Amino acid sequence: MILRSGFRHGVHPADSKHLTENVPIRRMGFPTEVVLPLRQHAGKPARVLVARGDKVERGDKIAAADGFISAPVHASATGTVAGVELWPHPDGSMAEVVRVTVERYSPQIPRPRLVPRWEGLSPEEVVKAVQEAGVVGLGGAAFPTHVKLSPPPDADVELLIVNGAECEPYLTTDHRTMAEYPERVHFGTRVMMQCLGVDRAVIGVEKNKPDAIDVLTATIPDDLDITILPLTVKYPQGAEKMLIKAITGREVPSGKLPMHVGVIVQNAGSIATIAEVFETGLPLVERIVTVTGPGVKRPSNLVVPVGSKLRDVLDFCGGLTDDVTEVLFGGPMMGAPQTDLDVPIIKGTTGVVVLTRAETERHPVYPCIHCGRCLDACPVFLNPQLLGSLAQVGRYEEMEASHLADCMVCGACSYVCPSNIPLSQMFSLGKAALQKMATKVA
């Protein structure tokens, strides 16, 4: 099954991980206020359970999952609800949030919660515990983890792949998690394997993380069939379809999911969080975030309370240099530029990358010269040149017919374009336009 075949196409940007790859994880102090959006995951936003003036303790549920593809939200700090209102969201919209004024002298110890021994739980009970803890994918997409743990009965899942590729430049969140908490990664893998009923797991790690590879290999439990697989350093190796292709040689068909080829993929950080849920009973109220880039004075890997404002995180890292021009949530290939320093860190925030004028210099955009480099770069074998031409004239229905839905907006095409055409941004606008058109029809 494990072919180590790699995947075709892709690009090789400078990984720029030197700023934080050897920086140990440390804990950020609690801010004076946390802002908790009800929409921190793929699917339906959570349903608020609290009102202004309510007292909450760290770990209390403040919003319930509103359906199966949804996840609850928990208070990340003890304090008082200051309001339920609209607030800037990292995706650029305004979203409903719960603001909590943090109790200044609280020890921030969560209430004791009875955590059942996971070994005696049925798969359904494990799924329920993971959902109640609000665990979502921590690699950026924030897909509710309990959904991945609940494949339909007719899905013949035979392999679990733990995604430790972390191919996005600058980010070292998963790297440090694997290097510092390997036992937690293996424990979370054990829970998922038992819940899914699979006998084998592969942890895929790019070769630029040799310390993580070594420590994961040295700590594999004797009773589990886990393979630590070093992967060629290439972007976007961390995309789950590319990872499946690289490890198994299987190709996920258009419109299908990994389970349709017998595989479930889970991010290494999410796996470690599952372990933490069953070790401590604490729901997902904090996450590891890489704060890096030439524009931040003290690059760090931090445990950050979910809902902390961007400005508080940056202040904790020493603040910004004078020539900062852009702050991203996520990496430079797929990250989202932020326009407000009061946006909160959410469950899906993998990192904060601060760039200066040298990295964000604007280049003129020229007409397409039909060189074909974007075709050679696209990992899902689309025609970015055609899609870009259609986007420029607003022919979105034709973009859909040309398989725009298969585009991951990974940015590989934009990266190699000699004409500096912002192809991936145009594809994002095309996807948004199609979604808006579908909403109007509905």
N, C-alpha and C positions, 0 to 999 in steps of 0.2 A: 504493500500500500504506500509506503513512504519512498517516493521516487527521487526526491531532491532534484527535481527537473528545472526548478526556477520558473520564471514567467518571461514572456517576450515583451519587448518594448520597455517603456519606463525611461527615467532620466537619472542623472547622478549629480544633484546639487551638492555643494559643500555642506557637510553636516553641522558645522559650527557648534558642536556640543562641548567643546573644550572648556567653556565658561562654567559649566555646572556638572559635568559628568563625574567628577571626583569630589563634589561637594556633598557631604552627608546631609540627610534630611534633618531639619530641626522644626520645632513647633513655633508658630506665630502666636503672639499674645492675643487675647480677646479684644476686639474693638469696642467702642462705646455703643455701637448700633449695628445690627445685622438686618439685611433686607433680603427676604426670602420669596422669590417669585413662585407662583403656583405652577408655572410652566417651566420645568427644568428637565424635561424628558420628552422623548418622542411619544406621540399619542395625545390623548386628551389631558388637558390641564387638571391638576388636583382641585378638589372642592374644599373651600375654606371652612374651618371648624371653630375659629376663634374670633373675638371682636376686640375693639379698642378697650384697653384697661384690664384685659385678662392677664393673670400671672401665668407664666410658662416656665418649665424647667428644661434643662438641656436633655434632648431626647424625646420630649413630648410631641405627639402628633398634632400638628396645627392645620393640616389639610389632608383629606382622605383621597385615595385613588378613586377616580370617577370612571370606573369600567375596568376591563381586563388589561387593555393596553394603556395603562396609566400607572402612576406611582405616587404614594403619599409623600408629604413633606414634613419634616420634623424640625423643631426648634434647635438651632445649633448652639444656643447659649441661654442661660437662665436670665429672665428679665420680665419686662412688661410690654404687652402689645401696644405700640404707639399708634397704630393705624393699619387699616386694610385699604389700599389705594393703588393708583396707577403709578408706575415708576419706570425709568429707562431700563430696557432689557439689553443684554449683550448682542442680540440679533438686530438691534437698531429700532425695534418697535417699543411701544409702551405696553407694559404687562401688569396684571394685577399682582400685588405683592403683600406680604405681611411684614411690617416693620416692627422690630423688637428692640427696645432700649435695654441694653445689657446691664444687669445689676452689678454695680461697681465692685462690691466686696464679696460677691458670691465665689465659693471655691469651684464652681462649675463642675460639680460631680453629678453625673446623671442618677436618677432614681434607680434603686436596685430593680432589675427586671429578671423574672424567672426565665431562663433560657433552657429549653429541653435538650437533653443529650441527642445530638443529631443522628447518632447511629441507630437509635430506635424509631426514628421518624419514617413515615412512608414518603414516597416522592411527592405526593400531594401536600403533605405537611411541610416538607422542605420548601416547596414552591411558595406556600403561603407565608412562611417565615421570612423568606427573601423579599417577597412583595411588601409585607408589613414593615420591613426595615427600609424600604424606599431605595433598594439597590438598583442602579441603572449602569449602563455601559460607561466607563470612565475614559474611554478613548476619544471622546468627542461627540459621537452620535447620540449618546445618552438613551439608548433603547432599553426599555425595562427588562432587567435580567431574568425575572421570573417567566417572561414569555419564552425566552430561549430555553428555559428549563422545562417547558411544557410543549414539546413537539407533538403534533397529532399522532394518534395511534398507528396510522399507516406509514409514518415516516420511519425508515429503516436507518437510524443513526448508529454508526459503528465507531466513530472517532471523534474525540474532543481535541480541538486545536486551541492552545493558549497563545494569544497574540502578544509576543514580546518584541516585535520588530521595531516599533517606535522609529519609523523612517523619516518622520518630519524633522527638518533641521531645527536646531537649538534645543528641542525638548528632551528632557532626561527623567521625566516622572517615572515611567515604567522601568527604566534602567536602574534607578536608585531603589525602587520597590523590590525588584528581583535581587539586587545585590545585597540589600540590607535585611530583607524579610523573606528569604527563600522558603523557610518552613511554612510561612503563611501562604505563599503561592502554592506549595504542594498540598497543604491542607484544603484550600479552596478547590484545587483540582480534584482531590479525593471526593469532596462533597458533590461536585458536579458530575463526576464519573458515576457515582452511585445513584444519583438522582436520575441521570439519563440512561442508566443501565448499559454503559459502554465499558469495555475492558482495556482500551488503549487510549493514551493521550500523548500529544506531541506539543512541546513548548518551543515555538520558533523564535529564535533570538538572532538579530543581525550580528555579524562577526566583529563589528566595532564596539561590542560590549563584552570583551573577554572575561572580565571579572564576574559579570552576572552569569555567563555560561559556566564558568568554573564552579561557582558556589552552588548553582542550581544542580549541576551534575553531582557534586559531592554530597548533596542532601536528599537525593531521591529516596523515598521510602522503599524498603526492600520488598514490600508486598504489593507495589503498584507498578504497572507496565507504563512507565513514562519515559519518553525519549526527549532529550534536549538536543535540538537540531540547529546548528549554526547556519545562518542564511547569508547569501551574498548581499552586500550593502547596495541597495538600489531602491529608488522611490518610484511608485508607492507600494512597497512591499507590505506595509501594514494594512492595506485595504483587504478585507476578508476574502474577496474573490481572488485577488492576486496571491494571497497567502495560501489558499487552498490549492491553487494551481502550482505554486512553487513547491509545496510539500507533498502533494498526492498526485499531481499531474491531471487531476480532474478539473473540468471546466464547468462552472455554474452557468446554465443556459440563461439567456435573456429572459427577464421576468420571473426567474425562479430564485429560491433561497438556498443557502448552504445545506440545509437539511435534505434538500432534494437530491444531493449527491452523497448523502450519508455522513455529513459533517456538521458539527456545531462549533462556532468560533467564539471565544470569549477573551476580552482584553485582560492582560496580566493584573492591572490595577483592580479591575472588577472582581477577579478571582480572589485576590487578597482581601478585598472588602467582604466577600462572602465568608471567608475564614474569620474575619474580625467579628461579624455578626454572631456567629456561633461560639466564638471564644468569649466575647464580652457582653453580648446582648445589646450593644449600642447600635442604633440605626445609622444610616449614612448621614452624618451631620458634619463631617469634615473630609477633606481630601488632600492628597499631595499635589502641589502645584509647582511647576518650574517657573521662576521669575528670572528672566535672563535677557541678554542682548547688550550691545555696546552702550545703550542709553540709560541703563540702571547702574547705580554705583556699587551695589553689593549683590551680584547674581546669587541666587539661592534656590534650594529645593525645600519647600515649606509645607508643613501640615497646616492648612488654612480652614477655619470654620466656614462652612457654606454660608453664603450671604454677606461675607465681608466685602466692604466696598473696595474698589480698585485702588483708590487713593490711599487707603489704610495699608494695603499690601505693599504698595510702592514705598510708602514712608517707612515701613518696617525694614525694607531693603536699602535704606539709605537715601531714597529719593532719586530724582532724575538728573541727568547731566543737562547742560545748557543748550545742546544742539539736538535735542529730541524732536522728531517730527511725527512719529507714529507709534501707537501702542496697539498691539494685536492680542486678542484672545485666541490661543492656538499658535501654530507655527506660521512661517512666512508663505508657505505654499497654499494652505487652505484656511488660514486664520482669518478672523473678522476684525477689521480696524474699529477701534472704539472712539466715540466722540464725546464721552462724558466720563469723568473720573469717579462718578458716584455709581456707576453700574456695579452690580454685585458679582462676586465669584459664584458660579453655580456648579451643580454636580458635574456637568460636562466640560468644565474649564480645565483643559490639560496644562495650559501654561500661559504666561504673560510674557510676550516678547516686545522689548522696547528698542526701536530702531532710530537711528540718527540720519542726518542729511546724507551721509555717505552711502547708506544702504537704500535710501528711498529717492535717489535722484531720478527725476522724470526724464524720459526719453521720448522724442517725437514718434508718433505712430505713422507708419508708411503703408501704402497699399500692399496687399498680398502679392508676393512674387511667385506663388505656386511652386515653392521649393520642395514641399512634401515632408518637411521635418516634423510637422505636427502629426502626420499620419504615422511616422516612425516612432513617435514618442507615446502615442495614446495606448495605454495598457489594455483597453477593451476594444481596440480595433475599430473605432469610429472614424469619421472623416471630419475632423475639426474645421478644416478649411471650408467645407460645404456648410456646416452648421453655422460658422461665423458669417458667411455670406448671407444666409437666410435670416440670421438675427439682425443684421444691419438694416434690412428692409422690412422687419417685422413680420416675416412669414413663419409664424410660430407653429401653425398646424403642420407645415412641411418639416419643421425641425422635429416635431413629434414623430412623424412618419420616418424620419432618418435616425430614429432610436435615441433621441435626446434623453429619454428616461434612463438609459444605461450609463450615461455620463456621471462620473463620481465627482466632477468639478475638482479634480485633483490638482489642476494647474500645470500639468506636464507640458501641454501644448503651448500655453502662454510662455513657459520658461524657455522653450527652444525657438520661439518665433523670432526671426531676424528683423521683422517689420514692427516688432513691439505691439502687436495687436492683442488687446486684452480679451483673449478668447474665453477663458474660464468665467470672467465676469459677465460676458455677454450670454454665456450659457445659463448662468444663474438667473439673469433677468428673463431669459426665455422660459425657464422652468416656472418662475414666479408668474409670468404672464399667462402661461397655460393653466396654472392652478387657479388664477383669478377667473379665467374664462370658464373653467369647469364649475367653479362655485356659482357663477351667474346662471349657468344652464340648470344646475341643481335647484 
